Amino acid sequence: MPTAPPSDFRLDCALMQRRFARAAAHCDEADFLVREVARRMDERLDYVRLVPRRILDLGCGTGGDLVKLGERYPDAERLGLDFAPPMLALAQQRLTPRRTGLHRLLGRRGPAIHLTAADATHLPLADASVSLVWSNLMLPAVDDPHPVFQETHRILENGGLLTFSTLGPDTLRELRAALPAHTGERVHKFIDMHDIGDALLHAGFSDPVLDMEMITLTYANLDVLFSDLRVSAANNAAAARPRGLSGRAGWAAARARYETLRRDNRLPVSIELIQGHAWKTEARDKLPSHDNRAVIRFHPQRRM
């Protein structure tokens, strides 16, 4: 059985759902990281020989990745799933085709696109009904990846592929160090790559491959960073998150600590990006390693 997440690592799921629902109207204003990661994930598919008949975008948000997937696989049926209905409403607007008079005359219609509000741990899809599961930065919204991987393994057909991205523990490490540790975990926790690999194996995937790279964003000041986190609903959602920061003195001290990192008049923000893929059956295609990435292959360990 997979190792359960630490007892202090529990996310307030109801709070996260409310935040994402509120953030729907403006989240695209701060989605530069999501879009960049989507570009990198799409490039990785160049090395995969797969012609999917049905694709699931797990955690589709406002539908930006569904557009990209439609461009790569124009003949595939696309499914979008998200736990925030307001996100899906905006995705529906984005994906509704603007049919010209010629299209109406010829009766041209692309493959179907279906959007569903549901939890990633309880997918409303039949067994072996999907060829490709794509999930871009959805995993930070769960505190235990195993149920998600178990469900994606269930709905994938034999030879089907799961490709995903998530964030590792060094994400926002500067902010974590600047805030007072004695008052509790003030920065959202992220699951380690090795735990993700272990969860994939226990869910039944064969020979998963994960790689990690560090990305450094820069900000003019902390207020802009905090604004981006709020707008994208990416601020701390730990169930045991502390309230307050010891008043103005606590905030001033935290800001001063972060300011010591300023270089070229910008504040650094580290992002530990993890990308991975796994097949429901033994992988036949391997993605190449990259010079600035550490690629790790996970294999079951013998147990006493």
C-alpha positions in Angstrom: 0.0 0.0 0.0 1.2 3.6 -0.7 2.5 5.7 2.1 -0.2 8.1 3.4 0.7 11.8 3.4 1.9 13.3 6.7 -0.9 13.9 9.2 -0.2 17.7 9.1 -0.5 17.8 5.3 -4.2 18.1 4.7 -5.8 20.6 2.3 -9.1 22.3 3.0 -10.8 21.0 -0.2 -14.0 23.1 0.4 -11.9 26.2 0.7 -9.9 25.4 -2.4 -13.1 24.9 -4.4 -14.5 28.2 -3.3 -11.3 30.0 -4.1 -11.1 28.5 -7.6 -14.7 29.4 -8.2 -14.1 33.0 -7.2 -10.8 33.1 -9.2 -12.4 31.9 -12.4 -13.2 35.4 -13.8 -9.6 36.7 -13.4 -7.3 33.6 -13.3 -6.3 33.9 -16.9 -4.7 37.2 -16.0 -2.0 35.4 -14.0 -1.8 32.1 -15.9 1.6 32.7 -17.5 3.2 29.8 -15.6 0.3 27.4 -16.6 0.7 28.4 -20.2 4.5 28.0 -20.2 4.2 24.6 -18.6 1.5 23.6 -21.2 3.9 24.5 -23.9 6.6 22.3 -22.4 4.2 19.4 -21.9 3.0 19.7 -25.5 6.6 19.6 -26.8 7.1 16.3 -25.0 4.3 14.7 -26.9 6.4 15.1 -30.1 8.3 12.0 -28.9 5.2 9.9 -28.2 3.6 7.7 -30.9 0.0 7.9 -29.9 -3.1 8.6 -31.8 -5.8 9.1 -29.1 -9.4 8.6 -29.8 -10.5 10.3 -26.5 -8.5 12.8 -24.3 -9.2 13.9 -20.8 -7.9 17.2 -19.5 -7.9 16.6 -15.8 -8.2 20.0 -14.1 -9.0 21.8 -17.3 -9.7 25.2 -15.7 -10.9 27.7 -18.3 -10.0 25.4 -21.2 -6.8 26.8 -22.5 -5.1 23.4 -22.7 -8.2 21.8 -24.4 -7.6 24.2 -27.3 -3.9 23.2 -27.5 -4.9 19.5 -27.4 -7.4 20.0 -30.2 -4.7 21.5 -32.4 -2.4 18.5 -31.9 -5.1 15.9 -32.1 -7.9 17.4 -34.2 -9.7 14.0 -34.6 -9.9 13.2 -30.9 -12.9 13.6 -28.7 -11.9 15.9 -25.8 -13.2 15.8 -22.2 -12.6 18.6 -19.7 -13.0 18.0 -16.0 -12.7 20.5 -13.2 -14.0 20.8 -9.6 -15.0 24.5 -10.0 -18.1 25.0 -12.2 -17.4 28.7 -12.9 -14.1 27.6 -14.5 -16.1 25.2 -16.8 -18.5 28.0 -17.7 -15.6 30.1 -19.0 -14.2 27.0 -20.8 -17.5 26.5 -22.5 -17.4 30.1 -23.8 -13.8 29.6 -25.0 -14.5 26.3 -26.8 -17.8 27.2 -28.4 -17.0 27.4 -32.1 -17.7 30.5 -34.1 -19.2 28.9 -37.2 -19.0 30.9 -40.4 -21.6 30.8 -43.1 -19.5 28.4 -45.1 -19.2 26.0 -42.1 -23.0 26.1 -41.6 -23.5 25.4 -45.3 -21.2 22.4 -45.4 -22.3 21.2 -42.0 -18.8 20.8 -40.6 -18.5 19.9 -37.0 -15.3 18.9 -35.1 -15.1 16.1 -32.6 -17.2 16.5 -29.5 -16.0 18.4 -26.5 -17.6 17.6 -23.1 -17.1 19.5 -19.9 -17.9 18.0 -16.5 -17.7 19.2 -12.9 -16.3 16.4 -10.7 -13.5 15.5 -8.3 -10.3 14.1 -9.6 -10.5 11.2 -7.1 -13.9 10.1 -8.4 -13.9 10.3 -12.1 -17.4 9.9 -13.8 -16.0 7.9 -16.6 -16.1 4.2 -17.6 -13.2 1.9 -17.2 -10.7 1.9 -20.2 -12.6 4.7 -21.9 -9.8 7.3 -22.4 -6.6 7.1 -24.5 -4.7 10.1 -23.1 -5.0 11.8 -19.7 -3.4 15.3 -19.6 -3.1 17.1 -16.3 -1.3 20.5 -16.1 -0.6 21.7 -12.6 -3.7 20.1 -11.1 -1.9 17.9 -8.5 -0.9 20.8 -6.2 -4.6 20.9 -5.3 -4.5 17.4 -3.8 -2.7 16.2 -0.6 -2.5 12.6 -1.7 -1.9 11.8 -5.4 -2.6 8.1 -5.1 -6.4 8.2 -5.5 -6.0 10.5 -8.5 -3.5 8.1 -10.2 -5.7 5.1 -9.3 -8.7 6.7 -11.0 -6.7 7.7 -14.1 -5.3 4.2 -14.4 -8.8 2.8 -14.2 -10.2 5.0 -17.0 -7.2 4.6 -19.3 -7.4 1.9 -22.0 -4.5 -0.5 -22.4 -1.6 1.3 -23.9 -3.0 4.6 -22.7 -0.8 7.5 -21.5 -0.9 9.7 -18.5 1.1 12.9 -18.9 1.2 15.5 -16.1 3.0 18.4 -14.4 3.1 19.5 -10.8 5.2 21.5 -8.4 7.8 20.1 -6.0 8.7 21.1 -2.4 11.3 23.8 -3.4 8.5 25.9 -5.0 8.3 29.2 -3.2 11.2 28.3 -1.0 12.3 32.0 -0.6 8.8 32.9 0.7 8.8 29.9 3.0 12.2 30.9 4.5 11.1 34.5 4.9 8.0 33.8 6.9 8.3 32.9 10.5 8.4 29.1 10.9 7.4 29.0 14.6 3.9 30.1 13.8 3.1 27.1 11.5 3.3 26.1 7.9 2.4 29.4 6.0 3.3 28.3 2.5 1.3 25.7 0.6 3.1 22.3 0.7 4.0 20.4 -2.4 4.6 16.6 -2.8 8.1 15.3 -3.4 8.9 13.8 -6.8 9.8 10.4 -5.3 6.5 10.2 -3.5 4.7 10.9 -6.8 6.7 8.1 -8.5 5.8 5.7 -5.7 2.1 6.6 -6.0 2.2 6.0 -9.7 3.7 2.5 -9.2 1.1 1.6 -6.5 -1.7 2.8 -8.8 -0.6 0.2 -11.4 1.4 2.3 -13.9 4.5 0.7 -15.4 7.9 2.3 -15.5 6.9 5.9 -14.9 9.4 8.6 -15.9 9.6 11.9 -14.0 12.0 14.8 -14.4 12.5 18.0 -12.5 13.9 21.5 -13.3 14.1 24.7 -11.4 12.5 27.8 -12.8 13.2 31.3 -11.3 10.5 34.0 -11.7 11.3 37.5 -10.7 9.0 40.1 -9.2 9.3 43.8 -8.5 7.9 43.4 -5.0 6.1 40.9 -2.8 2.7 42.5 -3.2 2.7 41.6 -6.9 3.6 38.0 -6.0 0.8 37.8 -3.4 -1.6 39.2 -5.9 -0.7 36.6 -8.5 -1.2 33.8 -5.9 -4.6 35.1 -4.9 -5.8 35.7 -8.5 -4.8 32.1 -9.5 -6.2 30.6 -6.2 -2.7 29.3 -5.5 -2.3 30.7 -1.9 -2.0 28.4 1.1 -4.9 26.1 1.6 -3.6 23.8 4.4 -6.4 22.7 6.7 -4.1 23.6 9.7 -2.9 26.9 8.2 -2.1 29.6 10.8 -4.1 32.8 10.9 -2.3 36.2 11.0 1.4 37.0 11.0 2.0 38.6 14.4 0.7 42.0 13.3 2.6 44.6 11.3 5.9 43.7 13.0 5.7 40.2 11.7 5.0 41.3 8.1 7.7 43.9 8.2 10.3 41.3 9.4 9.2 38.9 6.7 9.5 41.5 4.0 12.9 42.6 5.3 14.2 39.0 5.1 12.9 38.6 1.6 14.5 41.9 0.5 17.9 40.5 1.3 17.5 38.3 -1.8 16.9 41.2 -4.2 19.1 41.2 -7.3 19.0 43.6 -10.2 16.1 45.3 -8.5 14.0 42.1 -8.7 13.0 39.5 -6.1 13.5 35.8 -7.0 10.7 33.2 -6.8 11.7 29.6 -7.2 9.4 27.1 -9.0 10.3 23.4 -8.8 8.6 22.0 -11.9 8.0 18.3 -12.1 6.8 16.7 -15.3 6.1 13.0 -15.8 4.4 10.4 -17.9 3.4 6.8 -17.4 1.7 4.1 -19.4 -1.0 1.8 -18.4 1.0 -1.0 -20.0 4.8 -1.2 -20.3 6.1 1.9 -22.0 7.2 1.5 -25.6 8.2 5.2 -26.2 10.7 7.0 -24.0 11.0 10.7 -23.7 14.6 12.0 -24.0 16.4 13.5 -21.1 17.4 17.2 -21.2 20.7 18.7 -20.3 19.3 20.7 -17.4 16.9 18.1 -16.0 17.4 15.2 -13.7 15.5 12.2 -15.0 14.6 9.4 -12.6 13.0 6.1 -13.5 11.0 4.4 -10.7 11.0 0.7 -10.2 9.2 -1.3 -7.5 11.4 -2.0 -4.4 11.7 -5.4 -2.8 10.1 -5.5 0.6 11.0 -7.8 3.5 
